[in-house]
Every structure is written in C-alpha cells, then in structure tokens.
C-alpha cells in the first residue's frame, strides 16, 4: 500500500471513529460499537503496512523535509495501531472488568472509574474518604488485568524494537525523555515551598482539623473542583463569556459554521444526579470536542452544568476546537497525520493557553465582571489548582520512568514509590493500591489524538503546559498585557493553528522567537498569581 492510500484509509478511519464517539456521547447511539470499525480497517495495523511505511521513509530524500516528517508520524500511527490490535483482547477484558466494578452509595450506584466525579462534588470530608475507600476496593479487582495489559503492551512494543510501550509513546509524541525528566525535577524543586504553604492554608480553611493535617487524594478532587467560586461562573454566562473572549481576538463564534457548539442540558449537584447521568448513554458533564472532519466539521459539546471547573474544562476544549477549525484544509487532506495523529500535545497547548485566562485578574474583571479584589482571589485559586496539576504531572512522569523498566508492574515497591512520589508532589496522601489504575489510564487503547482525548501521557501534558506559558508570554510582549482583546493576536494564533501538528511545541516556540520551553517561566507565572 502506498503512503497516499494509507493516508486515505487512515483519514476514513479517524472520521468513522470520531463519528461513533460523537453519536454515543450525544445519545444518538445506545452503545459505543467499535468492533465493526476495527474489523473494517484491520489492514491498517499489520506488519506488512509497517514495513511499507518504513521503506517509504527510507526512500524519501532528505530534502523533502515535510514528507519525511509526515511519514515518521504516519509510521507511528501504524505502530500504535498495530500494538492496539495485538493487545485488544486483554484491553477489552480490562474494560469489561472496570465497567463491572461498581460502587454502592446510599443514593447512587456508579462505576468505580466514575467515582472521582462523585468525590469532587462531595463537600463532606468523611464521606469523601468513604467514597475513596470504596473506589479503591472496587478498582483493585481489575489490577491483574491492568498488569497483564501493560505487560502485553511492553512485549508487543519490544517486538517492534522499543524498550517498552512508554518508549514508543515517547517516539510517537517526539518527547525527549531525559529533557522532560530534568524539567519535572526542576519544577518540583522550584515550586515546592510556596506550593506547600498555600496548600496548608487551603486545608486549614476547607477541611476539618483532623483531615486538614493529613489531606488525602479524595480531598484533592474536591480542591480542584473549586466549588466555592461557582457563583462567579454560572452556566448561563458561559456562552457569552466564550463569544466575548473570541470576539476580542477577531473571531466571531456565531459565524463559525465549521465549529458548532452544542449545549446539552444536564447538571451535577448530588450523587443521585451523577448516577443518573452516568447511566445514560450521553454524559453531558464538561465540554468535549469532536473532530468529525476538520476543519469543515468540528463539534464542541458542552453540558449546562456551570461552575469554576466547567469553565476551566470548557476553555481547555475550546482552544483545541479552535485549532481544528482553523487548520489548513490542504494539510488536512494531504497529511491527516498532522491533524489527527497520535500526538495531541500541540492541541492541548492551545487549550492550556485559553484555560490560563482564568489566572488573569484583568480577564476576570473584563469578562466575568468581578471586582479587582475578587478577581485576584479567584485567579490565585485557579493558579493554585493549575500548580497542583502541573506538580502531579511531574510526579507521574518521574514514576513512569520506574514503571517503564519494571519487570513486574504489580511489585510492591512500585506501588509504594508511586504513593510517596505523588504525595510529596501534591501534598495529598495517595493510596499505593491505586498505582496501577492511575499509572495506566492513558495506555488503554490507541486512538487518533482527537480533541476529545484528554488523557495525555504526563510528558506530553507537561510539554503542552510549558508551551502554553511561553506562547502566552510571547502574546503579552507583542500585543500587550490584554492580548486577548487584540485582533492582531488572533491573527497570529490563526496562523499557528493553520499548521496543525506539523511542528512540535518545541519547534513552535522557536518559530515564534520565544526560544526553548522554560520551566522557570511556568513556575514564576503560576507562583506570581498564586502569591497575589
């Protein structure tokens, strides 16, 4: 099969997969049936196709830089697809086990994997702890399958010449493992003292005295929920806030016929409501983007449950959706691997850029109408949660280095190391029993990196966040502190979006003249707002 034919079939697969997920999410399909898709496109994921793409890459002269880069991405698409096909049986068995692992609660019964939403919305600390304990007990029943899945992934990756599945992911996302490990360590050291001081103050305000001394993972979900700020972020204002923000950049969202925003009724306030929503085929929780046929058909599906967390999730998804809506039509047709390849780092970075507007007191005053003092308090709270997320990501990255070389994923020392590393980084005590579930969530299946894919490898998430901060600083320097009110900043973003994922975030940083990704810049930006 020639590369052009492979691209045609891969683009068709991506479109069919995005459509299936979209139809299930909005309730048009009662079940997510992917088996027919796997069967129809099985020829894409064979050793024969891998060999052909490898040969095509070798045969392409060095001066054809774009084609060689595209073939490298396409080859990684095929590699990940091959591994997914070879491990699909154990992955399906794991999915069935996780679906069957449920938690009984007085007014709800939900899958254990969905329990974090219940926990985040539970204001009572003892009840959160009980929910977390029940989740732990339910999730552990599938640990043998998680370990088997990880072992199978590593074995299959080894057959392709990689030391582990994690090494293949690094290749597919073009991540320099040593550079990112060093960056993670530097960021944890740089922000540790200030983060712990702010977290201690938060715990004293929001947890009963016994729990405040030893906050746990369940409390971190409540912490990140930011429920105390919900009144400042009503669902009724989300569409207006989004439209006004984009209008400042010269983008009229009401005229974007290729980017459709769909509002699905539904809110989460109680455990019973959560259970009811989870029981439906559609789950209108936070915003999710679906790349049906970018750039001509992109959907942003949004639940009408407002609140601080919903705004945060919305702007993350909206940034990725805008990139897809502005990507070069010619690129999407010629090189689908630059639009819907296995690496979502670039798209996530644009999501972070817009999510970080919630850290900007001036934006909060202008778009949410907050008083200056309230805007500073709100921005500081969002920045503290962002700092927590970044530090957790760094810890997960460091733990992943150990997991990648482990002969037995179920080894007790791995679980202990995971809990110690995450606890030290976040300030919330992690349970060693959750290490396999938490460490393998983003490894479940190969899929195109659609804008609905939020579970990035930790190194990719860190790189995306680093670039978002570099890009934000560049926009402030070039277009002013209120860059989000200038059409010229919007024009520059559109030029970047037009390139899709042709360039890595490191290359993009260089192209805009910002130099290398800067850990100090990320740390300083979050600490400055948090301290204010």
HUMO-V110688 format. One record per residue. RES is the residue in one letter. SS is DSSP state (2 for helix, 1 for strand, 0 for the rest). D_LAST is the distance of its C-alpha to the last C-alpha in Angstrom with 2 decimals. Layout:
# HUMO-V110688
RES:SS:D_LAST / RES:SS:D_LAST
This chain:
# HUMO-V110688
X:0:58.57 / X:0:57.25 / X:2:53.49 / X:2:53.80 / X:2:55.41 / X:2:52.83 / X:2:50.04 / X:2:51.88 / X:2:52.27 / X:2:48.73 / X:2:47.38 / X:2:49.68 / X:2:48.46 / X:2:44.78 / X:2:45.64 / X:2:47.67 / X:2:45.04 / X:2:42.28 / X:2:44.70 / X:2:45.62 / X:2:42.03 / X:2:41.24 / X:2:44.41 / X:2:43.66 / X:2:40.07 / X:0:41.06 / X:0:44.11 / X:0:46.84 / X:0:48.05 / X:0:48.59 / X:0:48.02 / X:0:46.38 / X:0:49.55 / X:0:48.92 / X:2:52.20 / X:2:54.14 / X:2:51.56 / X:2:51.76 / X:2:55.53 / X:2:55.71 / X:0:53.55 / X:2:54.61 / X:2:56.24 / X:2:52.87 / X:2:52.03 / X:0:55.10 / X:2:55.89 / X:2:58.14 / X:2:55.30 / X:2:53.21 / X:2:56.12 / X:2:56.59 / X:2:52.99 / X:2:53.06 / X:2:56.26 / X:2:54.84 / X:2:51.92 / X:2:54.37 / X:2:56.58 / X:0:53.92 / X:0:54.05 / X:0:50.99 / X:0:50.85 / X:0:50.05 / X:2:46.43 / X:2:45.15 / X:2:48.02 / X:2:47.57 / X:2:43.86 / X:2:44.75 / X:2:47.49 / X:2:45.21 / X:2:42.90 / X:2:45.97 / X:2:47.39 / X:2:44.25 / X:2:44.53 / X:2:48.07 / X:2:47.21 / X:2:44.60 / X:2:46.98 / X:2:49.78 / X:2:47.85 / X:2:46.83 / X:2:50.47 / X:2:51.72 / X:0:49.34 / X:2:49.43 / X:2:51.72 / X:2:49.56 / X:2:46.42 / X:2:48.23 / X:2:49.31 / X:2:45.75 / X:2:44.59 / X:2:47.39 / X:2:46.48 / X:2:42.82 / X:2:43.93 / X:2:46.28 / X:0:43.73 / X:1:42.61 / X:1:40.87 / X:1:42.58 / X:1:40.41 / X:0:41.77 / X:0:41.02 / X:1:40.49 / X:1:41.86 / X:1:39.85 / X:1:40.00 / X:2:38.20 / X:2:36.28 / X:2:34.91 / X:2:33.83 / X:2:30.12 / X:2:29.84 / X:2:31.50 / X:2:29.30 / X:2:26.02 / X:0:27.32 / X:0:28.59 / X:0:26.53 / X:0:28.88 / X:2:28.04 / X:2:31.72 / X:2:32.83 / X:2:30.29 / X:2:31.78 / X:2:35.25 / X:2:34.54 / X:2:33.13 / X:2:36.26 / X:2:38.51 / X:2:36.82 / X:2:37.26 / X:2:40.91 / X:2:41.62 / X:2:40.00 / X:2:41.84 / X:0:45.13 / X:0:44.44 / X:2:43.36 / X:2:46.82 / X:2:46.63 / X:2:43.14 / X:2:44.50 / X:2:47.62 / X:2:45.70 / X:2:43.60 / X:2:46.78 / X:2:48.56 / X:2:45.78 / X:2:45.87 / X:2:49.67 / X:2:49.89 / X:2:47.33 / X:2:49.39 / X:2:52.45 / X:0:50.73 / X:0:50.02 / X:0:46.44 / X:0:45.51 / X:0:43.64 / X:2:42.25 / X:2:38.80 / X:2:40.30 / X:2:41.65 / X:2:38.28 / X:2:36.86 / X:2:39.73 / X:2:39.30 / X:2:35.58 / X:0:36.22 / X:0:33.81 / X:0:34.19 / X:2:33.97 / X:2:33.61 / X:2:30.85 / X:2:28.76 / X:2:29.49 / X:2:28.28 / X:2:25.10 / X:2:24.44 / X:2:25.04 / X:2:22.84 / X:2:19.81 / X:2:20.37 / X:2:20.70 / X:2:17.71 / X:2:15.17 / X:2:17.18 / X:2:15.91 / X:2:12.17 / X:2:13.26 / X:2:15.79 / X:2:13.64 / X:2:11.41 / X:2:14.73 / X:2:16.48 / X:2:14.23 / X:2:14.83 / X:2:18.51 / X:2:18.89 / X:2:17.84 / X:2:19.79 / X:0:22.75 / X:0:25.75 / X:2:26.05 / X:2:28.51 / X:2:26.55 / X:2:23.16 / X:2:24.76 / X:0:25.94 / X:0:24.18 / X:1:26.34 / X:2:26.38 / X:2:27.16 / X:2:23.96 / X:2:22.01 / X:2:23.65 / X:2:22.60 / X:2:18.99 / X:2:19.01 / X:2:20.80 / X:0:17.77 / X:2:20.51 / X:2:18.52 / X:2:17.21 / X:2:20.73 / X:2:21.58 / X:2:19.05 / X:0:20.85 / X:0:24.58 / X:2:27.21 / X:2:28.92 / X:2:26.17 / X:2:25.69 / X:2:28.61 / X:2:27.63 / X:2:24.02 / X:2:25.51 / X:2:28.21 / X:2:26.01 / X:2:23.68 / X:2:26.78 / X:2:28.57 / X:2:25.99 / X:0:27.02 / X:0:30.65 / X:0:31.36 / X:0:33.19 / X:2:32.98 / X:2:35.81 / X:2:38.07 / X:0:37.30 / X:0:40.53 / X:0:39.95 / X:1:36.67 / X:1:37.32 / X:1:34.67 / X:1:36.32 / X:1:34.92 / X:1:36.47 / X:0:36.54 / X:0:35.21 / X:0:32.41 / X:0:31.45 / X:0:31.03 / X:0:33.55 / X:2:35.21 / X:2:38.40 / X:2:36.84 / X:2:35.34 / X:2:38.77 / X:2:40.47 / X:2:38.30 / X:2:38.75 / X:2:42.48 / X:0:42.72 / X:0:43.26 / X:0:40.35 / X:0:36.90 / X:0:34.71 / X:0:31.41 / X:0:28.73 / X:0:29.41 / X:1:31.83 / X:1:33.29 / X:1:36.98 / X:1:38.46 / X:1:41.97 / X:1:43.16 / X:0:40.42 / X:0:40.04 / X:0:42.50 / X:1:41.54 / X:1:38.06 / X:1:37.00 / X:1:33.58 / X:1:34.31 / X:1:31.76 / X:1:32.03 / X:0:31.31 / X:0:29.17 / X:0:25.86 / X:0:22.56 / X:2:19.23 / X:2:21.08 / X:2:23.80 / X:2:21.62 / X:2:20.07 / X:2:23.64 / X:2:25.02 / X:2:23.00 / X:2:23.71 / X:2:27.38 / X:2:27.44 / X:2:26.32 / X:2:29.23 / X:2:31.56 / X:2:30.97 / X:2:31.79 / X:2:35.02 / X:2:35.91 / X:2:35.75 / X:0:37.32 / X:0:40.52 / X:2:43.48 / X:2:45.73 / X:2:43.51 / X:2:43.38 / X:2:47.17 / X:2:47.96 / X:0:45.31 / X:2:44.00 / X:2:42.59 / X:2:39.98 / X:0:38.93 / X:0:39.51 / X:0:39.88 / X:0:38.68 / X:0:35.35 / X:0:32.49 / X:2:29.84 / X:2:29.74 / X:2:29.66 / X:2:26.86 / X:2:24.80 / X:2:25.10 / X:2:24.08 / X:2:20.85 / X:2:20.26 / X:2:20.46 / X:2:18.72 / X:2:15.63 / X:2:15.64 / X:2:14.14 / X:2:10.84 / X:0:11.13 / X:2:10.03 / X:2:13.07 / X:2:15.33 / X:2:14.47 / X:2:15.30 / X:2:18.38 / X:2:19.76 / X:2:18.82 / X:0:18.97 / X:0:15.83 / X:0:14.75 / X:2:11.66 / X:2:10.05 / X:2:11.49 / X:2:10.49 / X:2:6.69 / X:2:7.78 / X:2:10.36 / X:2:8.81 / X:2:6.65 / X:2:10.14 / X:2:12.02 / X:2:10.31 / X:2:11.06 / X:2:14.53 / X:2:14.96 / X:2:14.26 / X:2:16.79 / X:2:19.19 / X:2:19.09 / X:2:19.71 / X:2:22.47 / X:2:23.94 / X:2:24.13 / X:2:25.86 / X:2:28.23 / X:2:29.12 / X:2:30.00 / X:2:32.02 / X:2:33.78 / X:2:35.21 / X:2:37.04 / X:2:38.14 / X:2:39.58 / X:2:42.01 / X:0:42.84 / X:0:46.49 / X:0:45.80 / X:0:42.61 / X:0:43.45 / X:0:43.50 / X:2:41.94 / X:2:40.13 / X:2:38.26 / X:2:37.06 / X:2:36.00 / X:2:34.20 / X:2:32.41 / X:2:31.18 / X:2:30.13 / X:2:28.26 / X:2:26.37 / X:2:25.69 / X:2:24.29 / X:2:22.03 / X:2:20.68 / X:0:20.98 / X:0:23.34 / X:1:27.04 / X:0:29.10 / X:0:32.79 / X:2:35.13 / X:2:37.41 / X:2:35.07 / X:2:35.03 / X:2:37.74 / X:2:36.45 / X:2:32.87 / X:2:34.06 / X:2:36.58 / X:2:35.16 / X:2:34.74 / X:2:38.27 / X:0:40.26 / X:0:41.96 / X:0:42.13 / X:0:41.09 / X:0:40.22 / X:0:36.50 / X:0:36.24 / X:0:33.06 / X:0:33.68 / X:0:33.31 / X:0:29.90 / X:0:30.84 / X:0:30.41 / X:0:31.32 / X:2:28.23 / X:2:28.82 / X:2:28.99 / X:2:25.79 / X:2:23.96 / X:2:25.70 / X:2:24.82 / X:2:21.09 / X:2:21.32 / X:2:23.27 / X:2:21.02 / X:2:18.12 / X:2:20.75 / X:2:22.14 / X:2:18.91 / X:2:18.28 / X:2:21.96 / X:2:21.82 / X:2:18.98 / X:2:21.01 / X:2:24.24 / X:2:23.51 / X:0:20.40 / X:0:16.75 / X:0:18.24 / X:2:20.73 / X:2:21.29 / X:2:23.18 / X:0:25.68 / X:2:29.03 / X:2:29.30 / X:2:26.35 / X:2:28.20 / X:2:31.37 / X:2:29.89 / X:2:28.62 / X:2:32.09 / X:2:33.70 / X:2:31.74 / X:2:32.47 / X:2:36.09 / X:0:36.43 / X:0:35.67 / X:0:35.42 / X:0:37.84 / X:0:35.32 / X:0:33.07 / X:2:29.33 / X:2:30.00 / X:2:32.66 / X:2:30.53 / X:2:27.81 / X:2:30.68 / X:2:32.25 / X:0:29.28 / X:0:29.10 / X:0:25.87 / X:0:27.74 / X:0:27.13 / X:0:24.54 / X:0:21.75 / X:2:20.17 / X:2:17.90 / X:2:16.59 / X:2:15.90 / X:2:14.23 / X:2:12.03 / X:2:11.08 / X:2:10.14 / X:2:8.42 / X:2:6.27 / X:2:5.16 / X:2:5.50 / X:2:3.80 / X:0:0.00
